Amino acid sequence: MFYGDDFTGSSENLAQFHRSGVKGKLYLARPSVEKAAADSRSYDVLGFAGTARALSGVDLDEELDSAFSIMRTLDSPFIQYKICSTFDSSPTVGSYGAVLERAAAHFGKRDVSVLAATPDFGRYTCFGNHFARFADRIERLDRHPSMSCHPRTPMHEADLRKHLAGQTDREFINVTLPIIRNRSAMEDRVFKAFQEGAGVIFDGLENTDLAAVADLLWARCPKLPMFALAAQGLAQQLGALWARSGLLSSSMPVKTEIAAVENLLVLSGSCALQTGRQIAAAEAAGWKMVHLDVSKIESDDQATAVAREAALKAIEGLDRGRPTIIYTARGESGRVTGGDVPAERLGAIYCDVVRAVRRVISLRRIVFSGGDSSSYAVRTVGAEALEIAVFDEVQNCHVCRLEAPGDAEVDGLEVMLKGGQVGGDDFFLRAKAGTVGSVAA
């Protein structure tokens, strides 16, 4: 069972379980306790998508309480708090210290582990310091061109122990690569730390490192339940472990080929440099560009007007057969073009755009780009849950299918939720063209 601190990352985490045949479901809205209990008998893993990464103070506590109170009733021995693999957090926004406090209040005494590394995404931890790929380089987070100047949670410290020390009084020790690659040494080091009440930050350079950590943590959780602050690399390895161990409820086929679609709408609230490159590639291919000028948004009425204008422009382009991108930034400066707007308001605008467009244009697939704005857009759009339809093993952004019984504008809609740094320059082109040769019927 897991909680994801944004919707984009939550869907990615579900997908990493899914790739091993794990049957999973991600709640986009909070289910009833009875619904969650019933689903727990039919699914191998349940996820709760949230917005904690963008929240502070009372808002963060209320967000976590709304999910943790339901998760507590399911009595899972292993809970993952799915974090971004770039460790997005600060003492004031998305604080992991606040997360640990709320987790203790709901779940009681648990071992606490931290695993941010996700090698398949170019995220590595070595001797406690975290690194991320940028273009063809691997950069320490405090020197990363995007993460060091992130508009909400800039990473000024790559040493995860020091980073966490600014958010919590809990002691953390670092289990380094040489120890991870010696099973008995890792067991001694980790179990001693847990017995003393310390949290454990694990290094990770290769998937075999993560597999060793996942195996150790899973073996440990029957003795004392686990609360893991972990990126999707842990889900990838846990799913593989469960499959090898015969722990899955059924053998579920995994589709990996994405069908092409006739047309595509992209809604981007990302400031990431990589998203800017992806937008530029789509523009060069002749896609329609619609700039959403957030400097015009200071009230709900203005937000409604901006959403209406953007939807009309998108409909105009899509009706002429031109795939369309609505964007707030192009990545050049690492911040939103024209000013700033809360992610919650931008998400609501994009939700209104989706509904307006779907009433006129028969779109099968939509892409949301940007963790925070995507989270609010998908939460607001009215879907109850999603499941993975296609696992994209090449660019790690998967086709999800929304569940919204009784809502024809949303139910069955395919969505791709893309983090700002995810994907190659051709990502949006590929989301439309697919990975098989013909256009889907």
N, C-alpha and C positions, 0 to 999 in steps of 0.2 A: 504494500500500500504506500502511496506517496502523495505529497502535496507539492505542487509546482508553483514557484514564486512569480511566474508569468505564464500566459497561455501558450506562447510560442515554445518556450522550453518544456512546458508540460506535455504538449503533443509530441515533441521530440523524444522525451523520456518514454512515453507510451510506445513510440515507434521502436525504440531500442529493445524494449521487452518483446514487442511484436515480431521482430526479426528472427527470434528463436522459436516462434510458434506459440508464444504466450498469449492467451486470450485475455484481452484487457479492454477496459472502458474508462474514458476520461469524462468526469462530470464538469460541465461548464457552469451549471447553476447548482446550488446546494440541494442535494436530494433529501428526502425524509429519512429518518433513521431506519424506518421499515423498508424503504426502497433500497438503501445501501446494504442492509442485512440480506435481503433477498438476492441482490446482485452478487454479493460475496459468495453465494453458493453456486453461481453460474460462471464466474470469471476467476481467472488465476490472479489478476492484479486489478485494483481499482485506483484511479488517480483523481485528485481534486485540483482543478486548475484555479489559480488565484492571481492576485495582483500585488502581493506583498513586496515585491522588489521595488515598487515605486512609492511605498507608503512610509509614514512616520508616526510615532507617538500613538495616540488613541486610535487613529485610523488603522494602523498596523495591528494593534492588539485586537481590535474588533474583527478585522479580516481573518486573522489566525484563529481566533476563538470560534468563528462561524464554521470553520472547517474542522479544527481539532476536536470540537465537541462531538461531531458525528464520527470522526475517525476513532475516537476513544471507545465508542460502543462496539467497534468491530474487533477490538482486542488483538491487534496484530503484533507479533513479537518483533517485527522488523519494519520500521517506518523510515522512509527516505524523505527528507526535505530537499526537493530538487532545486539546486542552485544553478545559476548560469556558470558555464565553464570558464568564464572570465572573472568569476568571483565578485560580481557586481553587488556592492554593499558599502555602507558607511555608518558611522555612529548615529547619523540622523535619518538616513534613507535606507530602507530595506535591511535594517540592522540584524545581523545574525545573533548578536547578543540578546536582543529582544526576542528573537525566535526561540532561543534556548530557554529563556525565562518562561515563555508561554507553553513550550513543550513540557517543561518540568511540571507546570501547574496542571496540565491535562493528563500526561502520561506517566508521571511519577519518575522514579529513579531508573535511568537507562544509561547504558554505555553511549558515549558520543564519539563518533568518528567523522573525519573530514576527508573527502576524496574529490578534488576538483579536476584532476587530470582526465582528459578524453583524447587520446592520441589520434583517433580517426578524424577529429576536428582540429587538430593542430594545437592542442592544449596540453601542457606538460608541467609537472612539478618535480623539481630536482633540488635536494637539500633544503626543502621548505620554501623555495622560491618558485613563483609561478610564471609561466611563459605562454605566449600565444602567437600563432602564425599571423603574419601580415604580408600579403602578396607572397613573394618567394622567400621571405625572411622569417626567422623565429625571434621574437622580441620579448624581453622581460617586461612584465605588465607595467611597471612604472616608467618604461621607456617606449611603450607601444604607442604608435601614432594616434590611435583612436582611444584606447582604454585609459591612457594617462591623462587625457583631457575630456573624458566622458562628461556630458553636460549635467548629469545628476550624481553619478558615483565615480568621480575620477579616481584612478588607482595611483596613489602616490607612494605605495609601499608594496613591493613584490613578495616580501617575506610574509607568508600567510600567518605565522605566529604573531608577528608584530601587528599585522593588519587586524587580526581578531582581538589583540590586546587592547585596541582602542574601542572595542565594542562590548567586551565582557571581562569579568574578573576570573573566569574559569581558566585554569591552567591547561595548556596544550603542549604536548611533546610531538616531535617530528620523527616519524619512522622513515628512514632514508632507503634509497635503492639497494645498497649492499645488504641491509637487514631484510628487506622484502624478499630478496633473492636467496635467503637462507631461512627456510621455513621454521626451524626450531628457534633460531634467533628472533624471528619476527614474533612467534608465539610468546616467548619470554618477555620481550620488550612491550608488546601490546597488552598482554594480560596483567602485567605488573602496573602499567599505567592505569588501566581500568580499575584495578583493585584499589588504587590510591585516589580514584575519583577524577583523574585527569582525562581530558579529551585527547584524541590521537589524530594528527594530520599525516596522511600518507603521501609519499612521493609517488610518481607514476610517469614512466617514460614510454613504455610499450604496453600493448594489451595484455601480455603475459604478466606484467606487474599488477595490473588491475584485476586479472583473473585470480591471482594469488591472494590479493586483499579480499575480494568478494568471497572466496572460499573460506577464508579465516573468519570473516565477520558473520557469514551465514552459519558456520559451525558454532559460533559463540552465542548467537541470539537465543537459543533455548535456555541457556543458563542465566542470562540477564538480557532483557529485551534491548534492542538496538535503536538508536536515533542517529541517522546518518545525514550530515550535510554533504550532499554529493551531487555531482553533475551526471549527465546521461551515460558516462562511461561505466558507472556502477550498474545502472539498469541493463546495459548491454551484457555485462559479465554475469550478473545474477540470472538473467534470462537464459543464457547459455548453460549456466550451472544447473538450473532447474531442468532444462531439456535433457542434459546428459544424465541427470540423476533420476529421470522418470517421474518428476514431481508435477508435471502438467496435467490438467484435467482432460485434455484431448490433444490430438495432433492437428493443428490448424494450418492450412496451406497459406503460404506467404507470397503475395504477388509483388513482383519487383519491376514490372514494365509499366510505364506511365503512358496511357493513351493520349493522343493529340486531341485538342479541342479546336473548334472553328474560330473561337474568339476568346479573349481573356481581359479581365479587369484587374489591375494591380492597385492596391491602396497602400501607400508608403508613408509612414510617420517616422522613418529612420533617418538619423543624422550620420550614419556610419559611412566612412569613405568607400567601403566595398559596395554598399547599396548605391552610392553615387555612380560608381563604375557600371553597375548593372543597368541603371536608368539610362546612362549614356549609350550603352550598347543597344538598348531597345529603341532609343531615339534614332540612332544611326540606321536601324532597320526599318524606319518609317512609322513607328508607333506614334500615336497621338499623346502629347504631353499636356497635362492639366496641372498648373501650379495652384495649390491651395494656399492662399495668402493669409497666414495666421495673424498678421498684424491688423487685420480687419475684424478680429474676433475678440470682443470685450464683453459681450452679453449673450444670453441665450437667443435673443432675437437675431443678433448678428450671426451666431453660429448656424441658426436655421437657414438664414439667407445664403450663407457661404455654402452650406451643404446642398441647397437647391441649385445654386449656380454650378457647382462642381458636377452634380448628377446630370444636369442638362448637357453640359459639355461632354461628359463621358458617353451619354446616350447618343449624342450627335456622332461621335467618333465610332462607337461600336455599331451603330446602325449602318454605317458605311463600310463595315467590315474591317475597321482599324482597331487592333488591340490598343488599350488605353491605360496609361499610368497617371494616377492622381498622387502628387507628392508634395511634401512640405519642405524638403531639403534635397540638395543634390550631392551632399557629402564634401563639397569643396572646403568648407570652413569647420566642419564637424559640429555645426549647430543648425537649428531650424532657420530657414530663410525668412526674414521679415519680422522676427521677434520670437516670442515663446508663448505656448499655450499648454495648459495642463493636459496630461495624457488622457485623463478621463473625458475631458471635453472633446478632444480630437477623436477618441474612440467612438463617442456618441455621434459625431459628425459622419464618420465613416460608416457607422451602422445605418444612419439615415440614407446615405448614398447607396449602400447595397440594396436596401429595400426599394428605393425609388428606381434604380436601374433594373432590378429583377421584375418589377411590375411591367416594364416595357420591353426589355430585351431578354431573350431566353438564354441566359448564361449558365453553363454547366459548372464552371470553375472560377474561383476568385483567389487571388493571392493577397495576403496581408503581410506587410513587411515592417518590422520594428517591434520589439518586445512589449513595451509598455502600451503603446497605442493599440496594437493588435489585441492585447489582453482585454482592454475595455471594449473594443469594437465587437469582439466575439462574445463577450459576456452580455453585452447590451442587445445583440442581434436577436436573442430569444431562443437559441438552441439549448436543449437540456444537456446534451452530451455529444461526444464524438467517438468514433472508432477509426482505426487506421485502415484505409482501403488499399493503398499501395506503399510499400517501403522502398524509398529511393536510396539505393545503396551507393550511388555515385556522388550526389551532392548533399545528401543528408537533409533533405527537406521533403516531407512525405505528403501524399494525398490523403486527406482526411474526409470523412463524410459526416455531415451534421445530422443530428437527430432532433427533430422539432415536430412531434406529432400534432397534426391539425393546423400547421402553419405552412402553407404551400410555397410561400416566398423563401423559406429557409430550409425546410425538410428535404434532405437528400442532396443539398448543395455541397459540391466539392470545394474544400478550402486547403490552401497551402499556407502554413504559418512560418514565415522566414525571419530568423534573427538578423540583425543588421550586418553582422560579419560573415554570415553563412552564404556559401555558394560561389561559383565561378562568375566571371564577368557576363557569361551568357545565360545566367540563371533564369531570367524572365522569358527569354526566347525559348529556352528548353521547357519551361512550365507550360507553354502553349504548344510547342511542336511535339512534346512527348518523347518517349524513347522507343516507340514502335513506329513502323513506317506509314500507317494510314490514319486518317482522321476518324475519331470515334463517331459512331452513329448517334 
